[in-house]
């Protein structure tokens, strides 16, 4: 799935919606796991993350089936899904390092956040400049097998 954030016409609105929705789903998931299912602290946190993940592919399919994939509200919805997924993946990386350490160590959390941000920035900078050129180059070769391998 390709979704450049530049397409998101109102970025501030998309970020506010994504953060509030991810936060609310995370809190509800944690409370449900901790108080209803009597999970431990870390198990409740992992359940909360699992609940807060969106299915971007499912959202895209529904919007395509309805024929509204190019509408402004659909672009906002897809932008929110992408931002929520980035938030959830970053929280998963942080939570995994905290759970493996067994406690909240600021240094461990800072290292996890730093690595995640470096990965995201590197992916956006390097990927946006190289992947499309590579796919275009391979596409000009008229070799479908090679294109499938590259994809």
SETI-754999 format. One record per atom (N, C-alpha, C): atom name; residue in three letters; chain; x, y, z; residue number from 1. Coordinates in steps of 0.02 Angstrom, whole numbers, always signed. Layout:
N
+-------+------+--------+--------+--------+--------+-------+
: vexfi : nuti : drengu :     c1 :     c2 :     c3 : torvo :
+-------+------+--------+--------+--------+--------+-------+
:    CA :  ala :      A :      X :      Y :      Z :   NUM :
...
+-------+------+--------+--------+--------+--------+-------+
END
This chain:
151
+-------+------+--------+--------+--------+--------+-------+
: vexfi : nuti : drengu :     c1 :     c2 :     c3 : torvo :
+-------+------+--------+--------+--------+--------+-------+
:     N :  unk :      A :    +42 :    -59 :     +0 :     1 :
:    CA :  unk :      A :     +0 :     +0 :     +0 :     1 :
:     C :  unk :      A :    +44 :    +62 :     +0 :     1 :
:     N :  unk :      A :    +28 :   +108 :    -43 :     2 :
:    CA :  unk :      A :    +66 :   +170 :    -46 :     2 :
:     C :  unk :      A :    +20 :   +226 :    -26 :     2 :
:     N :  unk :      A :    +39 :   +264 :    +24 :     3 :
:    CA :  unk :      A :     +0 :   +321 :    +45 :     3 :
:     C :  unk :      A :    +46 :   +376 :    +70 :     3 :
:     N :  unk :      A :    +66 :   +422 :    +25 :     4 :
:    CA :  unk :      A :   +108 :   +477 :    +48 :     4 :
:     C :  unk :      A :    +68 :   +524 :    +93 :     4 :
:     N :  unk :      A :    +98 :   +545 :   +148 :     5 :
:    CA :  unk :      A :    +62 :   +589 :   +195 :     5 :
:     C :  unk :      A :    +47 :   +656 :   +163 :     5 :
:     N :  unk :      A :    +81 :   +674 :   +108 :     6 :
:    CA :  unk :      A :    +67 :   +737 :    +74 :     6 :
:     C :  unk :      A :     -4 :   +737 :    +46 :     6 :
:     N :  unk :      A :    -31 :   +677 :    +31 :     7 :
:    CA :  unk :      A :    -99 :   +674 :     +5 :     7 :
:     C :  unk :      A :   -151 :   +692 :    +58 :     7 :
:     N :  unk :      A :   -132 :   +685 :   +120 :     8 :
:    CA :  unk :      A :   -178 :   +700 :   +174 :     8 :
:     C :  unk :      A :   -185 :   +776 :   +178 :     8 :
:     N :  unk :      A :   -241 :   +801 :   +153 :     9 :
:    CA :  unk :      A :   -249 :   +874 :   +146 :     9 :
:     C :  unk :      A :   -247 :   +910 :   +213 :     9 :
:     N :  unk :      A :   -278 :   +883 :   +263 :    10 :
:    CA :  unk :      A :   -278 :   +914 :   +329 :    10 :
:     C :  unk :      A :   -239 :   +869 :   +376 :    10 :
:     N :  unk :      A :   -172 :   +876 :   +376 :    11 :
:    CA :  unk :      A :   -129 :   +832 :   +415 :    11 :
:     C :  unk :      A :   -143 :   +837 :   +489 :    11 :
:     N :  unk :      A :   -154 :   +898 :   +513 :    12 :
:    CA :  unk :      A :   -165 :   +908 :   +585 :    12 :
:     C :  unk :      A :   -227 :   +869 :   +607 :    12 :
:     N :  unk :      A :   -280 :   +873 :   +568 :    13 :
:    CA :  unk :      A :   -341 :   +838 :   +585 :    13 :
:     C :  unk :      A :   -329 :   +762 :   +585 :    13 :
:     N :  unk :      A :   -292 :   +737 :   +536 :    14 :
:    CA :  unk :      A :   -277 :   +665 :   +532 :    14 :
:     C :  unk :      A :   -237 :   +642 :   +592 :    14 :
:     N :  unk :      A :   -186 :   +681 :   +613 :    15 :
:    CA :  unk :      A :   -146 :   +662 :   +670 :    15 :
:     C :  unk :      A :   -187 :   +664 :   +735 :    15 :
:     N :  unk :      A :   -229 :   +714 :   +743 :    16 :
:    CA :  unk :      A :   -271 :   +719 :   +803 :    16 :
:     C :  unk :      A :   -318 :   +659 :   +807 :    16 :
:     N :  unk :      A :   -350 :   +643 :   +752 :    17 :
:    CA :  unk :      A :   -397 :   +587 :   +751 :    17 :
:     C :  unk :      A :   -360 :   +522 :   +765 :    17 :
:     N :  unk :      A :   -303 :   +512 :   +733 :    18 :
:    CA :  unk :      A :   -265 :   +450 :   +741 :    18 :
:     C :  unk :      A :   -240 :   +441 :   +813 :    18 :
:     N :  unk :      A :   -211 :   +494 :   +841 :    19 :
:    CA :  unk :      A :   -186 :   +489 :   +910 :    19 :
:     C :  unk :      A :   -242 :   +477 :   +959 :    19 :
:     N :  unk :      A :   -298 :   +514 :   +952 :    20 :
:    CA :  unk :      A :   -353 :   +505 :   +999 :    20 :
:     C :  unk :      A :   -385 :   +436 :   +992 :    20 :
:     N :  unk :      A :   -393 :   +412 :   +931 :    21 :
:    CA :  unk :      A :   -423 :   +347 :   +922 :    21 :
:     C :  unk :      A :   -376 :   +291 :   +947 :    21 :
:     N :  unk :      A :   -312 :   +297 :   +933 :    22 :
:    CA :  unk :      A :   -264 :   +246 :   +956 :    22 :
:     C :  unk :      A :   -261 :   +247 :  +1032 :    22 :
:     N :  unk :      A :   -260 :   +306 :  +1062 :    23 :
:    CA :  unk :      A :   -257 :   +312 :  +1135 :    23 :
:     C :  unk :      A :   -319 :   +282 :  +1167 :    23 :
:     N :  unk :      A :   -378 :   +299 :  +1141 :    24 :
:    CA :  unk :      A :   -440 :   +273 :  +1168 :    24 :
:     C :  unk :      A :   -444 :   +197 :  +1162 :    24 :
:     N :  unk :      A :   -426 :   +170 :  +1104 :    25 :
:    CA :  unk :      A :   -427 :    +97 :  +1095 :    25 :
:     C :  unk :      A :   -377 :    +64 :  +1142 :    25 :
:     N :  unk :      A :   -319 :    +95 :  +1151 :    26 :
:    CA :  unk :      A :   -268 :    +67 :  +1195 :    26 :
:     C :  unk :      A :   -293 :    +65 :  +1267 :    26 :
:     N :  unk :      A :   -323 :   +120 :  +1290 :    27 :
:    CA :  unk :      A :   -349 :   +123 :  +1359 :    27 :
:     C :  unk :      A :   -405 :    +73 :  +1370 :    27 :
:     N :  unk :      A :   -452 :    +69 :  +1323 :    28 :
:    CA :  unk :      A :   -507 :    +21 :  +1330 :    28 :
:     C :  unk :      A :   -480 :    -50 :  +1330 :    28 :
:     N :  unk :      A :   -432 :    -65 :  +1286 :    29 :
:    CA :  unk :      A :   -403 :   -132 :  +1284 :    29 :
:     C :  unk :      A :   -367 :   -150 :  +1348 :    29 :
:     N :  unk :      A :   -330 :   -101 :  +1375 :    30 :
:    CA :  unk :      A :   -294 :   -114 :  +1438 :    30 :
:     C :  unk :      A :   -343 :   -126 :  +1495 :    30 :
:     N :  unk :      A :   -393 :    -83 :  +1502 :    31 :
:    CA :  unk :      A :   -442 :    -91 :  +1556 :    31 :
:     C :  unk :      A :   -480 :   -156 :  +1550 :    31 :
:     N :  unk :      A :   -498 :   -175 :  +1489 :    32 :
:    CA :  unk :      A :   -533 :   -239 :  +1479 :    32 :
:     C :  unk :      A :   -489 :   -298 :  +1498 :    32 :
:     N :  unk :      A :   -427 :   -297 :  +1477 :    33 :
:    CA :  unk :      A :   -381 :   -352 :  +1493 :    33 :
:     C :  unk :      A :   -366 :   -356 :  +1567 :    33 :
:     N :  unk :      A :   -357 :   -299 :  +1598 :    34 :
:    CA :  unk :      A :   -336 :   -298 :  +1668 :    34 :
:     C :  unk :      A :   -394 :   -313 :  +1716 :    34 :
:     N :  unk :      A :   -452 :   -281 :  +1704 :    35 :
:    CA :  unk :      A :   -507 :   -288 :  +1752 :    35 :
:     C :  unk :      A :   -557 :   -342 :  +1734 :    35 :
:     N :  unk :      A :   -570 :   -353 :  +1670 :    36 :
:    CA :  unk :      A :   -620 :   -403 :  +1652 :    36 :
:     C :  unk :      A :   -587 :   -472 :  +1646 :    36 :
:     N :  unk :      A :   -530 :   -476 :  +1611 :    37 :
:    CA :  unk :      A :   -497 :   -540 :  +1600 :    37 :
:     C :  unk :      A :   -445 :   -557 :  +1653 :    37 :
:     N :  unk :      A :   -432 :   -510 :  +1698 :    38 :
:    CA :  unk :      A :   -383 :   -519 :  +1752 :    38 :
:     C :  unk :      A :   -313 :   -536 :  +1727 :    38 :
:     N :  unk :      A :   -293 :   -505 :  +1671 :    39 :
:    CA :  unk :      A :   -226 :   -515 :  +1644 :    39 :
:     C :  unk :      A :   -176 :   -476 :  +1686 :    39 :
:     N :  unk :      A :   -113 :   -495 :  +1681 :    40 :
:    CA :  unk :      A :    -60 :   -458 :  +1715 :    40 :
:     C :  unk :      A :    -50 :   -391 :  +1680 :    40 :
:     N :  unk :      A :     -8 :   -350 :  +1709 :    41 :
:    CA :  unk :      A :     +4 :   -283 :  +1682 :    41 :
:     C :  unk :      A :    +29 :   -286 :  +1609 :    41 :
:     N :  unk :      A :    +82 :   -325 :  +1597 :    42 :
:    CA :  unk :      A :   +110 :   -329 :  +1530 :    42 :
:     C :  unk :      A :    +64 :   -363 :  +1481 :    42 :
:     N :  unk :      A :    +29 :   -415 :  +1503 :    43 :
:    CA :  unk :      A :    -19 :   -449 :  +1459 :    43 :
:     C :  unk :      A :    -75 :   -401 :  +1439 :    43 :
:     N :  unk :      A :    -97 :   -360 :  +1486 :    44 :
:    CA :  unk :      A :   -150 :   -311 :  +1470 :    44 :
:     C :  unk :      A :   -124 :   -259 :  +1420 :    44 :
:     N :  unk :      A :    -61 :   -240 :  +1427 :    45 :
:    CA :  unk :      A :    -32 :   -192 :  +1379 :    45 :
:     C :  unk :      A :    -28 :   -222 :  +1309 :    45 :
:     N :  unk :      A :     -7 :   -285 :  +1304 :    46 :
:    CA :  unk :      A :     -4 :   -317 :  +1238 :    46 :
:     C :  unk :      A :    -74 :   -325 :  +1208 :    46 :
:     N :  unk :      A :   -124 :   -342 :  +1250 :    47 :
:    CA :  unk :      A :   -193 :   -346 :  +1225 :    47 :
:     C :  unk :      A :   -216 :   -278 :  +1200 :    47 :
:     N :  unk :      A :   -200 :   -226 :  +1237 :    48 :
:    CA :  unk :      A :   -219 :   -159 :  +1216 :    48 :
:     C :  unk :      A :   -189 :   -141 :  +1148 :    48 :
:     N :  unk :      A :   -127 :   -160 :  +1137 :    49 :
:    CA :  unk :      A :    -96 :   -148 :  +1072 :    49 :
:     C :  unk :      A :   -130 :   -188 :  +1017 :    49 :
:     N :  unk :      A :   -146 :   -250 :  +1032 :    50 :
:    CA :  unk :      A :   -179 :   -292 :   +981 :    50 :
:     C :  unk :      A :   -247 :   -263 :   +962 :    50 :
:     N :  unk :      A :   -282 :   -235 :  +1010 :    51 :
:    CA :  unk :      A :   -347 :   -206 :   +995 :    51 :
:     C :  unk :      A :   -341 :   -141 :   +956 :    51 :
:     N :  unk :      A :   -288 :   -104 :   +967 :    52 :
:    CA :  unk :      A :   -282 :    -38 :   +935 :    52 :
:     C :  unk :      A :   -254 :    -40 :   +864 :    52 :
:     N :  unk :      A :   -238 :   -100 :   +839 :    53 :
:    CA :  unk :      A :   -213 :   -106 :   +770 :    53 :
:     C :  unk :      A :   -272 :   -101 :   +721 :    53 :
:     N :  unk :      A :   -263 :    -62 :   +668 :    54 :
:    CA :  unk :      A :   -315 :    -57 :   +618 :    54 :
:     C :  unk :      A :   -298 :   -103 :   +559 :    54 :
:     N :  unk :      A :   -348 :   -122 :   +523 :    55 :
:    CA :  unk :      A :   -338 :   -163 :   +463 :    55 :
:     C :  unk :      A :   -344 :   -118 :   +402 :    55 :
:     N :  unk :      A :   -288 :    -90 :   +382 :    56 :
:    CA :  unk :      A :   -287 :    -43 :   +326 :    56 :
:     C :  unk :      A :   -310 :    -77 :   +262 :    56 :
:     N :  unk :      A :   -291 :   -139 :   +252 :    57 :
:    CA :  unk :      A :   -310 :   -175 :   +191 :    57 :
:     C :  unk :      A :   -386 :   -184 :   +189 :    57 :
:     N :  unk :      A :   -416 :   -200 :   +245 :    58 :
:    CA :  unk :      A :   -488 :   -207 :   +248 :    58 :
:     C :  unk :      A :   -524 :   -141 :   +234 :    58 :
:     N :  unk :      A :   -498 :    -87 :   +262 :    59 :
:    CA :  unk :      A :   -527 :    -21 :   +250 :    59 :
:     C :  unk :      A :   -523 :     -3 :   +176 :    59 :
:     N :  unk :      A :   -465 :    -17 :   +145 :    60 :
:    CA :  unk :      A :   -457 :     -2 :    +74 :    60 :
:     C :  unk :      A :   -506 :    -42 :    +32 :    60 :
:     N :  unk :      A :   -514 :   -106 :    +47 :    61 :
:    CA :  unk :      A :   -561 :   -148 :    +10 :    61 :
:     C :  unk :      A :   -632 :   -122 :    +15 :    61 :
:     N :  unk :      A :   -652 :   -103 :    +74 :    62 :
:    CA :  unk :      A :   -720 :    -78 :    +84 :    62 :
:     C :  unk :      A :   -730 :    -13 :    +45 :    62 :
:     N :  unk :      A :   -682 :    +32 :    +49 :    63 :
:    CA :  unk :      A :   -688 :    +96 :    +13 :    63 :
:     C :  unk :      A :   -687 :    +85 :    -62 :    63 :
:     N :  unk :      A :   -648 :    +37 :    -86 :    64 :
:    CA :  unk :      A :   -648 :    +22 :   -158 :    64 :
:     C :  unk :      A :   -715 :     -8 :   -179 :    64 :
:     N :  unk :      A :   -741 :    -54 :   -139 :    65 :
:    CA :  unk :      A :   -805 :    -85 :   -156 :    65 :
:     C :  unk :      A :   -862 :    -34 :   -157 :    65 :
:     N :  unk :      A :   -858 :    +15 :   -114 :    66 :
:    CA :  unk :      A :   -909 :    +68 :   -113 :    66 :
:     C :  unk :      A :   -899 :   +120 :   -167 :    66 :
:     N :  unk :      A :   -840 :   +119 :   -199 :    67 :
:    CA :  unk :      A :   -824 :   +166 :   -252 :    67 :
:     C :  unk :      A :   -808 :   +236 :   -228 :    67 :
:     N :  unk :      A :   -785 :   +242 :   -166 :    68 :
:    CA :  unk :      A :   -771 :   +308 :   -137 :    68 :
:     C :  unk :      A :   -698 :   +316 :   -118 :    68 :
:     N :  unk :      A :   -655 :   +275 :   -147 :    69 :
:    CA :  unk :      A :   -585 :   +274 :   -127 :    69 :
:     C :  unk :      A :   -549 :   +341 :   -141 :    69 :
:     N :  unk :      A :   -573 :   +380 :   -189 :    70 :
:    CA :  unk :      A :   -540 :   +444 :   -207 :    70 :
:     C :  unk :      A :   -571 :   +505 :   -171 :    70 :
:     N :  unk :      A :   -622 :   +495 :   -131 :    71 :
:    CA :  unk :      A :   -654 :   +551 :    -95 :    71 :
:     C :  unk :      A :   -607 :   +578 :    -41 :    71 :
:     N :  unk :      A :   -618 :   +640 :    -23 :    72 :
:    CA :  unk :      A :   -577 :   +671 :    +30 :    72 :
:     C :  unk :      A :   -585 :   +636 :    +97 :    72 :
:     N :  unk :      A :   -645 :   +613 :   +113 :    73 :
:    CA :  unk :      A :   -655 :   +578 :   +176 :    73 :
:     C :  unk :      A :   -618 :   +511 :   +176 :    73 :
:     N :  unk :      A :   -615 :   +479 :   +118 :    74 :
:    CA :  unk :      A :   -579 :   +416 :   +113 :    74 :
:     C :  unk :      A :   -504 :   +427 :   +121 :    74 :
:     N :  unk :      A :   -478 :   +480 :    +92 :    75 :
:    CA :  unk :      A :   -407 :   +495 :    +99 :    75 :
:     C :  unk :      A :   -392 :   +510 :   +172 :    75 :
:     N :  unk :      A :   -436 :   +546 :   +206 :    76 :
:    CA :  unk :      A :   -426 :   +559 :   +277 :    76 :
:     C :  unk :      A :   -429 :   +494 :   +317 :    76 :
:     N :  unk :      A :   -476 :   +450 :   +301 :    77 :
:    CA :  unk :      A :   -482 :   +386 :   +335 :    77 :
:     C :  unk :      A :   -419 :   +344 :   +325 :    77 :
:     N :  unk :      A :   -394 :   +341 :   +265 :    78 :
:    CA :  unk :      A :   -333 :   +302 :   +251 :    78 :
:     C :  unk :      A :   -272 :   +332 :   +286 :    78 :
:     N :  unk :      A :   -269 :   +399 :   +287 :    79 :
:    CA :  unk :      A :   -215 :   +432 :   +323 :    79 :
:     C :  unk :      A :   -216 :   +416 :   +397 :    79 :
:     N :  unk :      A :   -275 :   +416 :   +426 :    80 :
:    CA :  unk :      A :   -282 :   +400 :   +496 :    80 :
:     C :  unk :      A :   -261 :   +327 :   +509 :    80 :
:     N :  unk :      A :   -280 :   +282 :   +464 :    81 :
:    CA :  unk :      A :   -259 :   +211 :   +471 :    81 :
:     C :  unk :      A :   -183 :   +204 :   +469 :    81 :
:     N :  unk :      A :   -151 :   +239 :   +423 :    82 :
:    CA :  unk :      A :    -78 :   +235 :   +417 :    82 :
:     C :  unk :      A :    -45 :   +262 :   +480 :    82 :
:     N :  unk :      A :    -68 :   +320 :   +503 :    83 :
:    CA :  unk :      A :    -39 :   +350 :   +563 :    83 :
:     C :  unk :      A :    -50 :   +306 :   +624 :    83 :
:     N :  unk :      A :   -110 :   +278 :   +630 :    84 :
:    CA :  unk :      A :   -124 :   +232 :   +686 :    84 :
:     C :  unk :      A :    -79 :   +172 :   +685 :    84 :
:     N :  unk :      A :    -67 :   +144 :   +626 :    85 :
:    CA :  unk :      A :    -23 :    +86 :   +621 :    85 :
:     C :  unk :      A :    +48 :   +104 :   +641 :    85 :
:     N :  unk :      A :    +71 :   +163 :   +622 :    86 :
:    CA :  unk :      A :   +138 :   +185 :   +641 :    86 :
:     C :  unk :      A :   +142 :   +193 :   +717 :    86 :
:     N :  unk :      A :    +91 :   +222 :   +747 :    87 :
:    CA :  unk :      A :    +90 :   +231 :   +820 :    87 :
:     C :  unk :      A :    +91 :   +163 :   +854 :    87 :
:     N :  unk :      A :    +50 :   +117 :   +830 :    88 :
:    CA :  unk :      A :    +45 :    +51 :   +861 :    88 :
:     C :  unk :      A :   +110 :    +12 :   +855 :    88 :
:     N :  unk :      A :   +141 :    +15 :   +797 :    89 :
:    CA :  unk :      A :   +205 :    -20 :   +787 :    89 :
:     C :  unk :      A :   +259 :     +9 :   +833 :    89 :
:     N :  unk :      A :   +259 :    +75 :   +839 :    90 :
:    CA :  unk :      A :   +309 :   +105 :   +883 :    90 :
:     C :  unk :      A :   +297 :    +86 :   +956 :    90 :
:     N :  unk :      A :   +234 :    +85 :   +977 :    91 :
:    CA :  unk :      A :   +219 :    +64 :  +1045 :    91 :
:     C :  unk :      A :   +236 :    -10 :  +1056 :    91 :
:     N :  unk :      A :   +226 :    -51 :  +1005 :    92 :
:    CA :  unk :      A :   +244 :   -121 :  +1011 :    92 :
:     C :  unk :      A :   +319 :   -130 :  +1020 :    92 :
:     N :  unk :      A :   +359 :    -91 :   +983 :    93 :
:    CA :  unk :      A :   +432 :    -95 :   +991 :    93 :
:     C :  unk :      A :   +453 :    -74 :  +1061 :    93 :
:     N :  unk :      A :   +422 :    -21 :  +1085 :    94 :
:    CA :  unk :      A :   +439 :     +3 :  +1153 :    94 :
:     C :  unk :      A :   +417 :    -48 :  +1206 :    94 :
:     N :  unk :      A :   +356 :    -72 :  +1199 :    95 :
:    CA :  unk :      A :   +329 :   -120 :  +1248 :    95 :
:     C :  unk :      A :   +369 :   -185 :  +1248 :    95 :
:     N :  unk :      A :   +392 :   -207 :  +1190 :    96 :
:    CA :  unk :      A :   +431 :   -268 :  +1187 :    96 :
:     C :  unk :      A :   +496 :   -260 :  +1225 :    96 :
:     N :  unk :      A :   +529 :   -203 :  +1217 :    97 :
:    CA :  unk :      A :   +592 :   -193 :  +1253 :    97 :
:     C :  unk :      A :   +580 :   -185 :  +1328 :    97 :
:     N :  unk :      A :   +525 :   -154 :  +1347 :    98 :
:    CA :  unk :      A :   +509 :   -147 :  +1418 :    98 :
:     C :  unk :      A :   +492 :   -215 :  +1448 :    98 :
:     N :  unk :      A :   +453 :   -255 :  +1412 :    99 :
:    CA :  unk :      A :   +434 :   -321 :  +1437 :    99 :
:     C :  unk :      A :   +494 :   -367 :  +1443 :    99 :
:     N :  unk :      A :   +541 :   -362 :  +1395 :   100 :
:    CA :  unk :      A :   +599 :   -406 :  +1399 :   100 :
:     C :  unk :      A :   +646 :   -385 :  +1456 :   100 :
:     N :  unk :      A :   +648 :   -320 :  +1471 :   101 :
:    CA :  unk :      A :   +689 :   -296 :  +1527 :   101 :
:     C :  unk :      A :   +655 :   -310 :  +1594 :   101 :
:     N :  unk :      A :   +589 :   -314 :  +1593 :   102 :
:    CA :  unk :      A :   +552 :   -329 :  +1654 :   102 :
:     C :  unk :      A :   +534 :   -267 :  +1696 :   102 :
:     N :  unk :      A :   +558 :   -210 :  +1675 :   103 :
:    CA :  unk :      A :   +543 :   -148 :  +1711 :   103 :
:     C :  unk :      A :   +548 :    -89 :  +1663 :   103 :
:     N :  unk :      A :   +525 :    -32 :  +1686 :   104 :
:    CA :  unk :      A :   +527 :    +29 :  +1646 :   104 :
:     C :  unk :      A :   +595 :    +63 :  +1655 :   104 :
:     N :  unk :      A :   +641 :    +49 :  +1612 :   105 :
:    CA :  unk :      A :   +706 :    +82 :  +1613 :   105 :
:     C :  unk :      A :   +705 :   +137 :  +1560 :   105 :
:     N :  unk :      A :   +716 :   +198 :  +1582 :   106 :
:    CA :  unk :      A :   +713 :   +255 :  +1536 :   106 :
:     C :  unk :      A :   +763 :   +247 :  +1480 :   106 :
:     N :  unk :      A :   +822 :   +221 :  +1494 :   107 :
:    CA :  unk :      A :   +873 :   +211 :  +1443 :   107 :
:     C :  unk :      A :   +850 :   +161 :  +1390 :   107 :
:     N :  unk :      A :   +818 :   +106 :  +1412 :   108 :
:    CA :  unk :      A :   +793 :    +56 :  +1365 :   108 :
:     C :  unk :      A :   +737 :    +86 :  +1321 :   108 :
:     N :  unk :      A :   +692 :   +122 :  +1353 :   109 :
:    CA :  unk :      A :   +637 :   +152 :  +1315 :   109 :
:     C :  unk :      A :   +664 :   +204 :  +1266 :   109 :
:     N :  unk :      A :   +711 :   +245 :  +1288 :   110 :
:    CA :  unk :      A :   +741 :   +295 :  +1244 :   110 :
:     C :  unk :      A :   +777 :   +263 :  +1185 :   110 :
:     N :  unk :      A :   +812 :   +208 :  +1198 :   111 :
:    CA :  unk :      A :   +847 :   +173 :  +1144 :   111 :
:     C :  unk :      A :   +797 :   +144 :  +1094 :   111 :
:     N :  unk :      A :   +742 :   +116 :  +1119 :   112 :
:    CA :  unk :      A :   +691 :    +88 :  +1075 :   112 :
:     C :  unk :      A :   +658 :   +142 :  +1032 :   112 :
:     N :  unk :      A :   +643 :   +199 :  +1063 :   113 :
:    CA :  unk :      A :   +613 :   +254 :  +1026 :   113 :
:     C :  unk :      A :   +662 :   +280 :   +974 :   113 :
:     N :  unk :      A :   +725 :   +287 :   +993 :   114 :
:    CA :  unk :      A :   +775 :   +311 :   +946 :   114 :
:     C :  unk :      A :   +784 :   +265 :   +886 :   114 :
:     N :  unk :      A :   +788 :   +200 :   +899 :   115 :
:    CA :  unk :      A :   +794 :   +151 :   +844 :   115 :
:     C :  unk :      A :   +733 :   +152 :   +799 :   115 :
:     N :  unk :      A :   +675 :   +156 :   +829 :   116 :
:    CA :  unk :      A :   +614 :   +157 :   +789 :   116 :
:     C :  unk :      A :   +610 :   +220 :   +746 :   116 :
:     N :  unk :      A :   +625 :   +278 :   +775 :   117 :
:    CA :  unk :      A :   +624 :   +340 :   +736 :   117 :
:     C :  unk :      A :   +676 :   +339 :   +680 :   117 :
:     N :  unk :      A :   +735 :   +312 :   +694 :   118 :
:    CA :  unk :      A :   +787 :   +307 :   +642 :   118 :
:     C :  unk :      A :   +763 :   +261 :   +586 :   118 :
:     N :  unk :      A :   +729 :   +207 :   +603 :   119 :
:    CA :  unk :      A :   +703 :   +162 :   +553 :   119 :
:     C :  unk :      A :   +650 :   +196 :   +510 :   119 :
:     N :  unk :      A :   +603 :   +230 :   +541 :   120 :
:    CA :  unk :      A :   +549 :   +264 :   +504 :   120 :
:     C :  unk :      A :   +578 :   +318 :   +459 :   120 :
:     N :  unk :      A :   +621 :   +360 :   +487 :   121 :
:    CA :  unk :      A :   +651 :   +415 :   +446 :   121 :
:     C :  unk :      A :   +692 :   +386 :   +390 :   121 :
:     N :  unk :      A :   +733 :   +335 :   +404 :   122 :
:    CA :  unk :      A :   +772 :   +303 :   +351 :   122 :
:     C :  unk :      A :   +729 :   +273 :   +297 :   122 :
:     N :  unk :      A :   +675 :   +239 :   +318 :   123 :
:    CA :  unk :      A :   +630 :   +209 :   +269 :   123 :
:     C :  unk :      A :   +598 :   +263 :   +225 :   123 :
:     N :  unk :      A :   +575 :   +316 :   +256 :   124 :
:    CA :  unk :      A :   +542 :   +369 :   +218 :   124 :
:     C :  unk :      A :   +591 :   +405 :   +171 :   124 :
:     N :  unk :      A :   +650 :   +420 :   +196 :   125 :
:    CA :  unk :      A :   +699 :   +456 :   +155 :   125 :
:     C :  unk :      A :   +728 :   +412 :    +99 :   125 :
:     N :  unk :      A :   +753 :   +354 :   +117 :   126 :
:    CA :  unk :      A :   +785 :   +311 :    +68 :   126 :
:     C :  unk :      A :   +733 :   +278 :    +23 :   126 :
:     N :  unk :      A :   +680 :   +253 :    +53 :   127 :
:    CA :  unk :      A :   +629 :   +218 :    +14 :   127 :
:     C :  unk :      A :   +593 :   +262 :    -36 :   127 :
:     N :  unk :      A :   +578 :   +323 :    -17 :   128 :
:    CA :  unk :      A :   +541 :   +368 :    -62 :   128 :
:     C :  unk :      A :   +583 :   +388 :   -122 :   128 :
:     N :  unk :      A :   +649 :   +385 :   -115 :   129 :
:    CA :  unk :      A :   +693 :   +405 :   -169 :   129 :
:     C :  unk :      A :   +716 :   +347 :   -213 :   129 :
:     N :  unk :      A :   +717 :   +288 :   -186 :   130 :
:    CA :  unk :      A :   +746 :   +232 :   -223 :   130 :
:     C :  unk :      A :   +696 :   +180 :   -248 :   130 :
:     N :  unk :      A :   +646 :   +165 :   -209 :   131 :
:    CA :  unk :      A :   +601 :   +110 :   -226 :   131 :
:     C :  unk :      A :   +563 :   +124 :   -291 :   131 :
:     N :  unk :      A :   +535 :   +183 :   -298 :   132 :
:    CA :  unk :      A :   +497 :   +198 :   -359 :   132 :
:     C :  unk :      A :   +542 :   +197 :   -421 :   132 :
:     N :  unk :      A :   +604 :   +221 :   -414 :   133 :
:    CA :  unk :      A :   +651 :   +219 :   -471 :   133 :
:     C :  unk :      A :   +669 :   +147 :   -489 :   133 :
:     N :  unk :      A :   +679 :   +106 :   -438 :   134 :
:    CA :  unk :      A :   +696 :    +36 :   -450 :   134 :
:     C :  unk :      A :   +638 :     +0 :   -485 :   134 :
:     N :  unk :      A :   +577 :    +11 :   -462 :   135 :
:    CA :  unk :      A :   +520 :    -22 :   -492 :   135 :
:     C :  unk :      A :   +509 :     +2 :   -564 :   135 :
:     N :  unk :      A :   +518 :    +67 :   -576 :   136 :
:    CA :  unk :      A :   +511 :    +93 :   -645 :   136 :
:     C :  unk :      A :   +564 :    +64 :   -691 :   136 :
:     N :  unk :      A :   +626 :    +58 :   -666 :   137 :
:    CA :  unk :      A :   +680 :    +30 :   -706 :   137 :
:     C :  unk :      A :   +666 :    -43 :   -724 :   137 :
:     N :  unk :      A :   +645 :    -82 :   -674 :   138 :
:    CA :  unk :      A :   +630 :   -152 :   -687 :   138 :
:     C :  unk :      A :   +568 :   -159 :   -731 :   138 :
:     N :  unk :      A :   +520 :   -115 :   -724 :   139 :
:    CA :  unk :      A :   +461 :   -116 :   -766 :   139 :
:     C :  unk :      A :   +476 :   -104 :   -839 :   139 :
:     N :  unk :      A :   +527 :    -64 :   -853 :   140 :
:    CA :  unk :      A :   +548 :    -50 :   -923 :   140 :
:     C :  unk :      A :   +582 :   -110 :   -955 :   140 :
:     N :  unk :      A :   +604 :   -157 :   -915 :   141 :
:    CA :  unk :      A :   +637 :   -217 :   -943 :   141 :
:     C :  unk :      A :   +588 :   -264 :   -976 :   141 :
:     N :  unk :      A :   +523 :   -255 :   -964 :   142 :
:    CA :  unk :      A :   +470 :   -297 :   -991 :   142 :
:     C :  unk :      A :   +479 :   -370 :   -973 :   142 :
:     N :  unk :      A :   +503 :   -382 :   -914 :   143 :
:    CA :  unk :      A :   +511 :   -450 :   -887 :   143 :
:     C :  unk :      A :   +467 :   -456 :   -824 :   143 :
:     N :  unk :      A :   +407 :   -483 :   -832 :   144 :
:    CA :  unk :      A :   +361 :   -487 :   -775 :   144 :
:     C :  unk :      A :   +389 :   -528 :   -716 :   144 :
:     N :  unk :      A :   +428 :   -579 :   -732 :   145 :
:    CA :  unk :      A :   +457 :   -620 :   -678 :   145 :
:     C :  unk :      A :   +504 :   -580 :   -634 :   145 :
:     N :  unk :      A :   +545 :   -538 :   -665 :   146 :
:    CA :  unk :      A :   +593 :   -497 :   -628 :   146 :
:     C :  unk :      A :   +555 :   -445 :   -587 :   146 :
:     N :  unk :      A :   +502 :   -416 :   -616 :   147 :
:    CA :  unk :      A :   +462 :   -367 :   -580 :   147 :
:     C :  unk :      A :   +430 :   -397 :   -518 :   147 :
:     N :  unk :      A :   +406 :   -458 :   -524 :   148 :
:    CA :  unk :      A :   +374 :   -492 :   -466 :   148 :
:     C :  unk :      A :   +426 :   -504 :   -412 :   148 :
:     N :  unk :      A :   +487 :   -523 :   -431 :   149 :
:    CA :  unk :      A :   +540 :   -535 :   -382 :   149 :
:     C :  unk :      A :   +558 :   -471 :   -346 :   149 :
:     N :  unk :      A :   +561 :   -415 :   -383 :   150 :
:    CA :  unk :      A :   +578 :   -351 :   -352 :   150 :
:     C :  unk :      A :   +523 :   -328 :   -305 :   150 :
:     N :  unk :      A :   +461 :   -339 :   -325 :   151 :
:    CA :  unk :      A :   +406 :   -318 :   -282 :   151 :
:     C :  unk :      A :   +405 :   -361 :   -220 :   151 :
+-------+------+--------+--------+--------+--------+-------+
END
